[in-house]
């Protein structure tokens, strides 16, 4: 091919409707451009500043559990609209859109698996589904996971990521706070460990119930954790809040969580923790 023809060649154009692959992600914290393959290999922790990007439920399972060990138990319970709720759109339409986007019926994924060979039951909230809001299905699935763990004799590991109770289900959503708390008592009665991992964000009724009554509570670095948001609190009390208020590190300093653990260390940390709590050896 002649040199002039080489430089005159036009780049192939994508076909109409074809989607170009997303290769880069901008870190929300430091604004650095991150190559997606490297970001995924680093478990979605920014290698520049250490910011922990949010994960969906399946990604979280992949991070925590031994490869190929997960067996799903949730997914058979579907949300309904008992109140006929409608704000800017009908509640069923909002649910349908979230279900199509995430591929699951509600904001929770539960199942069983192993962590360095230790059998566990897991419950993972999905913030991508309507902000991880807690409705009747979320409460039911968490209660079922706790009851299954108690019956099977396994620890329960829960990952919280939620904006709080789901307003479209009103009091039915708030009832899940009591329901999940009671279900978790079965684990305590059998002396089985319950570990809660608080991720960004964990707020509202989830924080006020099952997320913060675990035997051991750990949080990801920088995670927003609280009941009401800091802006709401500041406007209510009309006082300036301390720097870092409601962030994981602030809560650790004030005894609200037991540890702030980098996501890349979660599996090894949980394996050691569960091994100590259950007095058992941990596989390499």
C-alpha positions as CSV (number, residue, x, y, z in Angstrom):
1,X,0.0,0.0,0.0
2,X,1.4,3.4,-1.0
3,X,2.3,5.7,1.9
4,X,-0.2,8.4,0.9
5,X,-3.0,5.9,0.7
6,X,-2.2,4.7,4.2
7,X,-2.6,8.2,5.7
8,X,-5.8,8.8,3.7
9,X,-7.5,5.7,5.1
10,X,-10.6,6.5,7.1
11,X,-11.1,5.0,10.5
12,X,-13.9,2.5,10.6
13,X,-17.1,4.0,12.0
14,X,-19.2,2.1,14.6
15,X,-22.5,0.7,13.4
16,X,-25.6,2.6,14.3
17,X,-26.8,1.5,17.7
18,X,-23.5,-0.2,18.6
19,X,-22.2,0.5,22.1
20,X,-18.6,1.4,22.7
21,X,-16.9,-0.3,25.6
22,X,-16.3,1.8,28.8
23,X,-12.6,1.6,29.4
24,X,-12.1,4.3,32.0
25,X,-13.7,5.4,35.3
26,X,-13.1,8.7,37.1
27,X,-12.4,8.4,40.8
28,X,-15.2,10.3,42.7
29,X,-12.6,11.4,45.3
30,X,-9.4,12.4,43.5
31,X,-10.9,12.6,40.0
32,X,-8.1,10.5,38.5
33,X,-8.8,8.5,35.4
34,X,-8.6,4.8,36.2
35,X,-8.3,2.0,33.6
36,X,-11.2,-0.3,34.3
37,X,-9.3,-3.5,34.1
38,X,-6.7,-2.3,36.6
39,X,-9.5,-0.9,38.8
40,X,-11.3,-4.3,38.8
41,X,-8.1,-6.1,39.7
42,X,-7.7,-3.7,42.6
43,X,-11.3,-4.6,43.8
44,X,-12.5,-1.2,42.8
45,X,-10.3,0.7,45.2
46,X,-8.6,3.7,43.6
47,X,-4.9,3.1,43.4
48,X,-4.2,6.8,43.6
49,X,-6.1,7.8,46.7
50,X,-7.5,4.6,48.2
51,X,-11.1,5.7,47.7
52,X,-13.5,2.7,47.8
53,X,-15.9,2.8,44.9
54,X,-19.3,1.3,45.3
55,X,-19.9,-2.3,44.4
56,X,-23.1,-4.1,43.3
57,X,-24.2,-7.1,45.2
58,X,-22.7,-9.7,42.9
59,X,-19.3,-7.9,42.9
60,X,-19.4,-7.9,46.7
61,X,-20.0,-11.6,46.8
62,X,-17.0,-12.1,44.4
63,X,-14.8,-10.0,46.7
64,X,-15.8,-11.8,49.9
65,X,-16.3,-15.5,49.1
66,X,-14.0,-18.2,47.8
67,X,-14.3,-18.5,44.0
68,X,-17.1,-20.8,42.9
69,X,-18.5,-21.3,46.4
70,X,-21.5,-19.1,46.3
71,X,-25.0,-20.6,46.1
72,X,-27.9,-18.2,45.9
73,X,-30.9,-18.5,48.2
74,X,-32.7,-15.2,47.6
75,X,-34.8,-14.3,44.6
76,X,-38.1,-16.1,45.1
77,X,-39.8,-13.3,47.0
78,X,-41.0,-10.3,44.9
79,X,-42.2,-6.9,46.1
80,X,-45.8,-5.8,45.7
81,X,-47.6,-2.4,46.0
82,X,-50.0,-2.9,48.9
83,X,-50.5,0.9,49.4
84,X,-51.0,1.8,45.7
85,X,-48.2,4.3,46.2
86,X,-47.5,7.0,43.6
87,X,-45.2,10.0,43.8
88,X,-43.7,11.3,40.5
89,X,-44.4,7.8,39.1
90,X,-46.2,4.7,40.3
91,X,-44.3,2.5,42.6
92,X,-44.6,-0.6,40.4
93,X,-42.9,1.3,37.5
94,X,-40.0,2.3,39.8
95,X,-39.6,-1.3,40.8
96,X,-39.7,-2.6,37.3
97,X,-37.0,-0.2,36.2
98,X,-34.7,-1.2,39.1
99,X,-35.4,-4.9,38.5
100,X,-34.3,-4.6,34.8
101,X,-31.3,-2.6,35.7
102,X,-30.0,-5.0,38.4
103,X,-31.4,-8.3,37.3
104,X,-32.8,-9.1,40.7
105,X,-36.3,-8.7,42.3
106,X,-35.2,-6.4,45.1
107,X,-32.2,-4.7,46.8
108,X,-30.8,-7.9,48.5
109,X,-28.8,-10.9,47.5
110,X,-28.4,-13.8,50.0
111,X,-26.9,-17.2,49.9
112,X,-24.2,-19.5,51.2
113,X,-20.5,-20.0,50.5
114,X,-17.1,-20.2,52.1
115,X,-14.4,-17.8,53.2
116,X,-11.0,-19.5,53.2
117,X,-12.9,-22.7,53.6
118,X,-15.2,-21.6,56.4
119,X,-18.9,-22.1,55.6
120,X,-20.9,-18.9,55.9
121,X,-24.3,-17.5,55.1
122,X,-24.2,-14.1,53.5
123,X,-26.7,-11.2,52.9
124,X,-25.6,-8.4,50.6
125,X,-27.6,-5.2,50.0
126,X,-27.5,-3.7,46.6
127,X,-27.4,0.2,46.5
128,X,-28.0,0.1,42.8
129,X,-31.5,-1.1,43.4
130,X,-33.4,2.1,44.5
131,X,-30.6,3.2,46.8
132,X,-30.6,-0.1,48.7
133,X,-33.8,0.9,50.4
134,X,-35.3,-1.5,52.9
135,X,-38.7,-2.7,52.0
136,X,-40.7,-5.8,52.9
137,X,-38.7,-8.1,50.6
138,X,-35.3,-6.9,52.0
139,X,-36.5,-7.5,55.5
140,X,-37.9,-10.9,54.6
141,X,-34.7,-12.1,52.9
142,X,-32.5,-11.0,55.7
143,X,-34.7,-12.7,58.3
144,X,-34.7,-15.8,56.2
145,X,-30.9,-15.7,55.9
146,X,-30.6,-15.3,59.7
147,X,-33.0,-18.2,60.3
148,X,-31.1,-20.4,57.8
149,X,-27.7,-19.6,59.3
150,X,-29.1,-20.5,62.8
151,X,-30.5,-23.8,61.5
152,X,-27.4,-24.7,59.5
153,X,-25.0,-23.6,62.2
154,X,-23.0,-21.1,60.1
155,X,-21.9,-17.6,60.8
156,X,-23.9,-14.8,59.1
157,X,-22.0,-12.1,57.3
158,X,-24.1,-9.1,56.2
159,X,-23.0,-6.2,53.9
160,X,-25.0,-3.1,54.4
161,X,-25.4,-0.4,51.7
162,X,-28.6,1.5,52.0
163,X,-30.3,4.9,52.1
164,X,-32.7,3.6,54.7
165,X,-36.3,2.5,54.9
166,X,-38.3,2.5,51.6
167,X,-40.8,5.3,51.7
168,X,-43.1,3.7,49.1
169,X,-43.9,1.0,51.6
170,X,-44.4,3.3,54.6
171,X,-45.0,1.5,57.9
172,X,-44.5,-1.9,56.2
173,X,-40.9,-0.9,55.6
174,X,-40.4,0.3,59.2
175,X,-41.7,-3.0,60.5
176,X,-38.7,-4.7,59.0
177,X,-36.5,-3.1,61.6
178,X,-38.1,-5.2,64.3
179,X,-38.6,-8.3,62.1
180,X,-34.9,-8.6,61.2
181,X,-33.7,-7.8,64.8
182,X,-35.9,-10.6,66.2
183,X,-34.6,-13.0,63.5
184,X,-31.0,-12.3,64.4
185,X,-31.7,-13.3,68.0
186,X,-31.7,-16.9,66.8
187,X,-28.0,-16.7,65.9
188,X,-27.2,-15.3,69.4
189,X,-29.2,-18.0,71.0
190,X,-27.0,-20.6,69.3
191,X,-23.8,-18.8,69.9
192,X,-23.1,-18.2,66.2
193,X,-21.2,-15.2,65.0
194,X,-22.9,-12.3,63.2
195,X,-20.6,-9.9,61.4
196,X,-21.8,-6.7,59.8
197,X,-19.8,-4.8,57.1
198,X,-20.9,-1.2,56.7
199,X,-20.3,0.3,53.3
200,X,-20.9,3.7,51.7
201,X,-23.6,4.7,52.5
202,X,-25.3,2.9,55.4
203,X,-28.1,5.2,56.8
204,X,-31.6,5.4,58.1
205,X,-33.6,2.5,59.4
206,X,-30.9,0.0,58.3
207,X,-28.4,1.7,60.6
208,X,-30.9,1.8,63.4
209,X,-31.6,-1.9,63.3
210,X,-29.9,-5.0,61.9
211,X,-26.7,-3.3,60.5
212,X,-25.5,-2.2,63.9
213,X,-26.4,-5.0,66.3
214,X,-23.8,-7.5,65.1
215,X,-21.2,-9.2,67.3
216,X,-18.5,-7.5,65.2
217,X,-19.1,-4.4,63.1
218,X,-16.5,-3.3,60.6
219,X,-16.7,-0.5,58.0
220,X,-15.0,0.3,54.8
221,X,-12.7,3.4,54.8
222,X,-14.5,6.7,54.2
223,X,-18.0,5.1,54.3
224,X,-20.9,7.4,55.3
225,X,-22.7,5.8,58.3
226,X,-25.5,7.3,60.3
227,X,-29.2,7.7,60.8
228,X,-30.0,11.1,59.2
229,X,-27.6,12.7,56.8
230,X,-25.1,15.2,58.1
231,X,-26.8,18.1,56.2
232,X,-30.1,17.3,57.9
233,X,-28.5,17.1,61.3
234,X,-26.6,20.4,60.8
235,X,-29.8,22.2,59.7
236,X,-31.7,20.7,62.6
237,X,-29.3,21.5,65.4
238,X,-28.0,24.6,63.7
239,X,-24.4,23.8,64.7
240,X,-21.3,23.1,62.7
241,X,-20.4,19.4,62.7
242,X,-16.9,18.1,63.3
243,X,-14.8,17.3,60.3
244,X,-15.3,13.8,59.1
245,X,-18.6,13.5,61.0
246,X,-20.4,10.2,60.3
247,X,-17.5,8.8,58.3
248,X,-16.1,5.4,59.2
249,X,-13.0,6.7,60.8
250,X,-14.9,9.1,63.0
251,X,-17.2,6.3,64.2
252,X,-14.2,4.1,65.0
253,X,-12.7,6.9,67.1
254,X,-16.0,7.1,69.0
255,X,-16.5,3.4,69.5
256,X,-19.4,2.9,67.1
257,X,-17.6,0.4,64.9
258,X,-15.0,-2.2,65.8
259,X,-12.7,-1.7,62.9
260,X,-12.1,0.1,59.6
261,X,-10.8,-2.5,57.1
262,X,-9.7,-2.0,53.5
263,X,-11.8,-4.0,51.1
264,X,-8.8,-5.8,49.7
265,X,-8.3,-7.3,53.2
266,X,-11.9,-8.3,53.9
267,X,-11.7,-12.0,53.0
268,X,-8.5,-12.6,55.0
269,X,-9.8,-10.5,57.9
270,X,-13.1,-12.3,58.0
271,X,-11.4,-15.7,57.8
272,X,-9.2,-14.9,60.8
273,X,-12.1,-13.3,62.8
274,X,-14.4,-16.3,62.2
275,X,-11.7,-18.7,62.9
276,X,-11.1,-17.1,66.3
277,X,-14.8,-16.8,67.1
278,X,-15.5,-20.4,66.1
279,X,-12.2,-21.7,67.5
280,X,-11.3,-23.4,64.2
281,X,-8.3,-23.5,61.8
282,X,-8.4,-21.5,58.7
283,X,-7.4,-22.9,55.3
284,X,-4.7,-21.1,53.4
